[in-house]
Amino acid sequence: MAAIVAHPPPSQSYQEKTTHKPVNDTLTTIDTTIAHDGAILHYRLEGNLSASSPTLVFINEVLLNFYIWDPVIKLLKEQHPEWRFLRYGEHD
């Protein structure tokens, strides 16, 4: 999965914090929080580390946090360890 990084002009505020939690040699969880001009975006990329792994993206409603996908992703990780999963939204 290619990453597109937009760098804001110096007049705008931008902060990013990433936490990497290796599970084993091939599985990981990466949590990232981006704050820009008062807007906050949380996203989690988890599963297989390979950039060539199929990536499933989970999108939830605005008022729900991304933990709603925990049972589904847990099951899919067990059945498809070659996949990785991306979800975003509130997580606190």
C-alpha positions, 0 to 999 in steps of 0.5 A: 500500500503506497502512502501519500503524505501531504505536508501542510504549509508552515502556517498550519498546525500539524502533529502526528504520533505513531505507536508500533506494537509488533505481535510476532515476526510477520504481524504488527499493529500500528496506531497513528493519531494525526492532529491538524488545525483542530481536527483529529484522525486516529487510524490503525493498520494491523496484520501482515507486514508485507506491503503486497498483502491484501488490505481491507479497509473498515469504515464506521459511522461518525459516532462509533469508534473503531473498536466496533470492528474488533470481533470481525478483525480478530476472526479475519486475522485467524482465518487470513493471516496474510491480510492486513486491516486498516480502520480509522475514527475515534478510538478513545 
